[in-house]
Amino acid sequence: MPSSARTTAPARLPMAALLTLSFTIFVNITVEMLPMGLMLPMSRDLDVSAELVGLLVTVFALTVVLTSSLLIWLTRKVSRKLLVVIVLVVFALSCIGVAVAPGFGAVVALRIAGGLAHGVFWAVVGSYSAYLVPKAQLGRAVAIVNAGGSVAFVLGVPLATLMGQLIGWRWAFAFFGIVSIVAALVVAKVLPAVDHRAEDVVAQTGPVDVVADAGAASGAPPRSQRAWLFPVIAAIVSTTLVMIGQYAVYTHITPYLVEHGGLPETWLSPTLLLYGVVGVVALVLLSIWFGKRPTVEAIVCLLLIVVGMIVLLMFDAPLVVIGAVLLWGFAFGALPPLLQTRAMHVVPARALQPTMALYTTGFNIGIGGGALLGTIVIGAFGFAALPWTLLLSAVAAIALMAFSSRR
């Protein structure tokens, strides 16, 4: 019998472990996005432009793209639980270092250190659920774990922004450095250790179909040992496509809503808050009812996003625009965990960590590439054309998913 947590996984979800992972993601995303909410006070204090401060997020993401796969390979023999503790401590030191940094150059260096830990963090935490639950519960588990990211956007980043306004941006970084230490202690106490070198974790019978195990159910012969490669590559590429379109629009959403959507500036904050809230609702529903057929459910979410983008392209009435934004927020709230689950459903245990490293790389390419694409589209065609980027990337991802699921 394979040595695997899967073979003895309890019928009930290990909520304490999953919520611990969710808490670490909340901390991680908040730390990653801290400069976005603290851009103006940081620029004043460090005597650089706000645009230069904004590049701290880009530097963070670029570091992940360049180093995550290599670092996962170098740490392949380290306990996954210990590795999560280590990267959280690195987050803490990075944040506390930024809080006392004498100048912008030191801040950049410390953000690079945080980015090194970030790539390792997502590759490990992104796959941790697969060692804790049986395959049938994987979608729900991933949704619970990823809820921490949505809460970070809804609560973490606004809290950091408020702290920066009230007590200064350095104290905001210091506070989340301390929170990172707390998260490391919680992981050390609550999170169970797993055997990440087990031969088979994702499925006891080997790689499975990304849609519904139809071949296994019908008694068809097992696929070749390399049959999982194309579905995994397709999952990563489709994720990158979706993220490019998402961040092309979302990075510029506030000027778009004002310039083209007709929203008064005073409506922006509640609209974006509702966008985040409906995304959390989608994650809650996903964790309760969905996640067993991640490809089908991801395609449904992408179709809803396509509808939302079509509405944005056709209408500029504020209430209609808000409705389209909320539909988009609801669909996208469930999409990342479904895309991640889709990749995890097909990959064998020996390739799980490298796959999550590549998934993280694709995700961050989408963040950086999407923001750049949005800038190019706005410069060439104006804000009104911006939804086309997400609409076309979503259609391309749907086509790729449908094709890969039938191979």
N, C-alpha and C positions, 0 to 999 in steps of 0.2 A: 504493500500500500504506500502511495506517495507520502512523503513527510510534508504535511501541509496543514495550515490552520483551517483550510476548506473542508477537510475530511471530518473535522470535529466541530464545525461551526454550529453555534446554537441556532435554534429556530427563530428566536426573537432577536431583533437588532440590538447590538451592543451600544446602547445609546450613550453611555458615559464616554466611551472611546470616540464615537463619532462626533459628539458635541465638543470633545477636547480638540479634535482635528479642526472642527469648524471654528473654534475660538482662535486657533493658531492662524487660520486663513484670514480671519477678521483682522488680526494684528498685522499680518503680512501685507494685505492690500492697503490698509490704512497707512502703514509705513511707506509703501511704494508711492502712494499718491499724496503724501504730506506736502510736497512743494506746490502742488496745484492750489491748495487752499491758503497757503502762506506766501504766495508769490510776491505780493506787494510789500509786506513788511520785510521779507528777506532781501528784496532788491534794494530797499532803502538802507538797511543796516549793513549789507555787504558792498554797497556802492557799485552795483551792476544793474543792467536793465532787467525788467521783468521777463523779457523773452529769454534772456540768458539763464535766469532761474528756472524757467520752464523746461530748459534743456536738461535739467537734472533728472527729470522723469525719462527723457530719451536716453540719457547715459545709462540709467538703471536698466532699461529694457535692452539696450544694445549689449551691455555686459552679459545679460542672460543669454542672448542669441549666440554670442561668441564662445561662451564657456560652459554652458550647462551640460552638454553631452560629455565633454572631456572630464568635468568634475565628477559626474555620476560614475564614469568608468574608473576614475582614480579612487573613489570611495566605495567601490562595489563590495568590498569585504567588511565594511563597517556596519555594525548593527543599525537598522533603520531607525529604531527608537532613539538611540544615541545620536544619530545624525540629525534628527529633528531638534533635539535639545541643543546641539552644537550650533546649528544655523540660527536658532532663536537667540542664542547668546551673542552671535555675531551681529544680528539685527540690533540687539540692545546696545552693544558697544558702538556700532555705527551711528545710531541715533544720539546717544550720549556724546559721542565725539563731535557730531554736527552741532550739538547744543553749545559746545565750548570752542568751536573752530574759530581761529583768528581771521580767516579770510575765505574768499570763494574757492580758491585752489584746494584748500584743505577740505572744504565741503564736497567738492567733486570727487576727491580721492576716497572720502568716506562713503559716498554714495556708490562708488564702484565696488567697494568692499561689501556693501549691502546687496548689490546686484549679484555678486558672486554667490552669496548665500541664497539669494532669491531663486536662482536657477536650480540649485540643489533641492531647496525646499519644495518647489512645485513637483519636481520629478518624484520625490519621495512621498510627500503627503498626497499628491494626486493619485498615486497607486496604492496607498495604504489600505483603503477600503477593501480592495480585492483580497487582502489577506485576512480580513475580519468577518466577511459575510459570504454566504453562498451566492452563486451567480444570479439566482432568481431575485435576490434582494439587492443586487449591486446598484441598480438605478436609484432606488430609494436611498441607499447609503450615500452615494455620491451627491445626491440632491441635498441631504442633510449637511454633509461636510461643506459643500459649496455655498450653503446659505450664509456662511460667515463672510464671504466676499460681498454678497448683496447688502448685508447689514453694515459692512464697512462703508459702502457708498452712501447708504441712507443715514447712518449715524456717525461712523468713525471719522470720515473726512469733514463733515460739518462740525463735529465736536472739536477737531484739531483746528479748524478755521476759527471757531469761536475762541478757543484758548489763545490762539495767536493774536487775536484782536484785544483780548482782555489782559493777558499777562505776558505776551511776547512770544514770538515764534520759537525762540530757543527753549523756552519752558515747554512748549508743545512737543518738540522733539525729545526733550528729556523725559517727559511724562510717558510717551510711548516707548521709550527705551526701557523704562521701569516695567511697563505693561508686558514688554517682550520677555523680561526676566521672569515675571509672574507666569507667563505662558510656558516657559521652559520648565519651571517647577511643577506646573500642573501636568505637563506631558510626562515628566519623570515619575510622577506619582500615579497617574491614572491610566496612561496609554499602555496597552499590553505589548510586549515584544513579539515580533513575528519572524518567521524563517523566510527571508526574502530570497534565499537560494534554493527553495523547494523546486522540484522539477515541474510541478503542475499546480498552479494556484487558481487561475481564472476559470478553468473548467477541468473537472477530473477526467474527462474523456478527450481532452485535447482541444485545439482550436475549433470554434463553432461559427455558424453562419451569423452575420451581423443582423439579419432580420428576425428569423424565428426558428432556427434549428430544424428547418423543414426536412433536410436530408436525413438527419438522425431520426426524426419522428417517423419517416417513411421506410426506414430500414436501408437507406442508401449506403454505399460503402463510404468509409471515412475519407476525407480529403487528404491530399499529400501534406507532408510535414511543412512545406513552404506555402501552402495555400493561403495562409493568413497574411502574407506580405502585402499583396495588393490592397485588400480591405483596410489594413492599417495605414498604408501610405495614402489611400483615398481619404480615410478619416482625418489624417493630419492636414492634408492639402485642403479639404473642404473646410476644416476649422480655420485655416489661415485665410481662405477666401472670405468666409463670413466675418472674421475679425477685421479684415481690411475694409470691407464695406461698412461695418458697424462703427469703427473709429473714424472713418472718413466723415460720417454724418455726426456722430455723437460729440467728437472733439469740437465741432463748430455749431453745436445745436443751439446755444443761446443767441448768437447773432442771426442764425437762420430763422429762429422763431420770431425774432423781432423784425428782421428785414423782409422776410417772405411770408411768415405765418400770421403777421398782424397782431402778435401778442404785445400788450404793454409790458415794459420791463418789470413792473411790480408783479406780474403773473409768472415770471420765470421761475422763481424759487419754489412756489407751491407746485408748479407743473413738473419740475424735475424731481421734487420730493415724491409726488404721486407716481412718477415713472419708476422710481426705486421701490416704492411700496408695492405696486402691482407686480414687480419682478419678484419680490419676496413672496407674495401670495402664490405666484406660479411655482416657486420652489417648494412651498409647503404642499401644494396640491400634487406636485411631482413626487415628493417624498412619501405621500400617503397612497396614491392610486396608480402612478405611472412608473415608467422606467424599465418595463419588461421587454419592450420592443423599441429600443432607442433610435434605430434608423427611421422607422415609421413615424415616431413621435417627433423626432428632429425635423423631418420633412414637413410635418403639419405646422410646427412652429415657424419654419422658414416661409411657408405659404402665407401664414398670418402676417409675417413681416412684409412680404411682397404686397399684400393688400394694404397694409399701413402706408407703405411708400407710395403706392399708386394714389391713395387718398391725398397724401401730402403734395404730390405733383399736380393734382387736379383742383385742389381747393386751397383757399387762403383765408377762410372764415375762422376766427380764433377758436370757437368751440369745436368745430369739426377738426381742426388741426390738433387740439388737445386730445380729442378722442382717438385720432390716429396715433399720436405719440403714446398714449396709454396702451393701445393694442400692441404696438411695437414693444413697449416696455414689458408687457406681460409675456409675449412670445419669447423675447430675448432672455428674460429671467430664467426660463427653463432650458434654454438652448445649450449653454456651455456644459452643464453636467450631462446632458444627453449626448453631446458630441464626445465628451470624455468617456462616458460609459460605452459608447459605440466602439471606440478603439480598444478599451479594456476587455470587451466581450470576445474579441477575436485573437488577442495576442497570447502566446504561451508564456509561462512564468519566466523562462530564461530571458525573454525579451521585454518584460514588463517595465523595468526601470528605464532602459534606453528609450523605449517607446514614449514614456511619459516625459523624458528629457526632450525628445524631438517635438512632442506635443506642446510643451512649454515654449520651445523655440519658435514653433509656428505661431503660437498665440502672440508672442511678443513681436514677431515680424509683422503680424496683423496690426498691433497697436501702433508701432512706429510707421509702418507703410501706409496705414489707413489715414493717419493724421496728415502725412505728406500728400497723399492722393487728394484728400479733401481740399487742401490748400491749392493744389494745381487746378482742380475742377472749378473752384470758386473764382480763381484768377482768369480762367479761360471762358467760363460760361455763366458765372454769377451764382448766387446762393440758391436760386430757384432750381438749378440742375442737381443740387447735392443729393437728393434722394435716389437719383439714378444709380449712384455708386453702390448703395446697399441693395437696391432692387436687382441689379445685374449680378452682383456677387452672390446673392441668395439663390437666384435662378441657376447659376453655374454650380453652386454647391449641391442643389437639389439634383441636378443632372448627374453629377459625379457620384452622389450617394446611391441613386437609383441604379446606375450602371454597375457600381462595385458590388451592390447587394445581389446582383443576378449572376455574378461570375462563379 
